[in-house]
Amino acid sequence: MSAWNQSLDAAGVREPGLRRDYDGQRELVARSRRTSYLAARLLLPRPMLPHVVAATAVMHHGDDLLDTGPRPQRLSAWASWEGEVRRALDTGLSDDPLIRALVHTTGVHPQLRVAVEEYLSTATAELEFSGFATEADYQAYLDAYSLPAFMLVASLLGPEDGDGRFRAACRTLIDGSQRLDFVNDLAEDLPEGRLGIPTETLERFSVTAEDLAEGRESSAVRELVEDQTEAARVCLRAAGKLPVLTAGPNGVLLQAVIDIELLTADAAFARGAGLLRGSASPPLVGTARTLLGARRRARRQQR
């Protein structure tokens, strides 16, 4: 029996149709978020893995709906899907395999329903995103979209009692992670008219959106990239208290996530203005070393 099927058994997912629903989400997450899936598979207790996979699939699908296509199409697609999810949470019924898996997971982990409802209520902030004038605008975006999206997964990993310290540490982590994404994904975002670095920050370095869009790899752009990458590092390091607030292997997973994000930040910093030509990735050897070390710690904690 495969490790995934053993995880479904351990999670109490026995009904064949429901197992197929979870299988579909595993395929989606393994394909679209390979490093995250590998980390979860290596580090999480088997009963938790299918539920984290389902929550991750919801986050990924929501991102796709909010980011893909002309704005009217995105508005319509999101409104339709949001309605389906809300009806399913109320009735327990859906024709959508992803939503069926989500409903089952919320039954096992009721705290996820709270996270889902918050996410549904605020996610349209992503539809309105067109850039930030100020740092305060960026911070508001974190609260409206990035943090609720992250809490879909984090709510399954942290204390069930809604510990305010855990949520605050999650916000610190997502501040670092989101800022890193915005600077690391410049080459992908700029052709789509997206720029996540606030205008006031650009002005501080005498850089314009046009400089970035035209790929001008100047010393000012390099300094901008270094500034934003270091700001991300500061938050990621501060989020090191997050695993302490999380018992057992779940905390080991969160520490691995932080460590891999820091490796990515190092790679982005080293690439500098070259990020205008393509994003940086964490080194494979460093990522493997991080995951294997985390696996040893997780196994010790499960004994």
Residue, then its C-alpha position, 0 to 999 in steps of 0.5 A: m500500500s502506498a504511503w498516500n493510501q496509508s495516510l488516507d486510512a490513518a485520517g479515516v478517509r475510507e469511502p472510495g468516492l471520498r478517497r478519489d476526491y482527496d486523490g485529485q487534490r494530492e495530484l494538484v498540490a504535488r504538481s503545482r506546489r512540489t516542494s511544499y507537498l514533499a515537505a508535508r509528505l516527509l514531515l507531517p503525521r499520516p492522519m494530518l497529511p490529507h487534510v493539509v493537502a485539501a486545504t492547500a488545494v483550496m488555497h491554490h484553486g482560489d489563487d487561480l480563480l482570482d488571478t486568471g483571465p480578464r477581471p470580469q471573468r475573474l469576478s464571475a468565477w470567484a462569485s460562483w465558486e464562493g457560493e458553491v463553497r458556502r452552500a456546501l459548508d451549510t449543507g454538506l453537499s457538493d458536486d465538486p471533488l475539491i469542495r467535498a474534500l474540504v467539507h470532510t476536512t472541516g468536519v474533522h478539524p472545525q477550526l478550518r471552517v472559521a479560516v475558510e469563512e474568513y478567506l471567502s469574506t476577504a479574498t476579493a482584495e486580490l481582485e482589486f489589487s493593482g499595486f500599492a502606493t504606500e507600505a501601509d497599503y501593502q500591510a492592508y493587503l496582507d491582512a485582507y488577503s495573504l494572511p487569510a489565505f495562509m491561515l487555511v493551512a496554518s489553522l490545521l497546524g497550530p493550536e486549536d484554541g485560536d491562540g493569538r500569539f500563533r496568528a501573530a507569528c503567522r502574520t510575521l511569516i507571511d509578511g516575509s514570504q509575501r514580500l519575498d514573492f513580490v520581489n522574486d516574481l518581478a519578471e513574471d508579474l511585470p508583464e501582467g501589469r502587477l507590481g507588489i513593491p510600493t511606489e513610495t519604496l520605488e521613489r526612495f531608490s529613484v526607481t520607476a515602474e517603467d525602469l523595472a518593466e523595461g528591464r533596466e538592471s541598474s545599481a539602483v534596481r539592485e539596491l532596491v532588490e537587496d532592500q526588499t529581500e533583506a526586509a523579507r529576511v528580517c520577518l522570516r527570521a522573526a517568524g522563528k518563534l512560530p514553530v515553538l508555538t506549534a507542537g510536534p511535527n507540525g512545528v518541524l514543518l513550519q520551521a522547514v518552510i521558514d528555512i526554505e524561504l530563507l534559502t530562497a531569499d539568499a538566492a534572490f539577494a544574490r541575483g539582484a537586478g537579474l530578477l528582472r530576467g527571472s526568479a531565483s530558486p533555493p539551491l537543491v542541495g540546501t533544500a534537500r539538506t533542510l528537509l532531511g534534517a527536518r525529517r530526522r527531527a520529526r521522527r524523533q518527536q513521533r517516537 
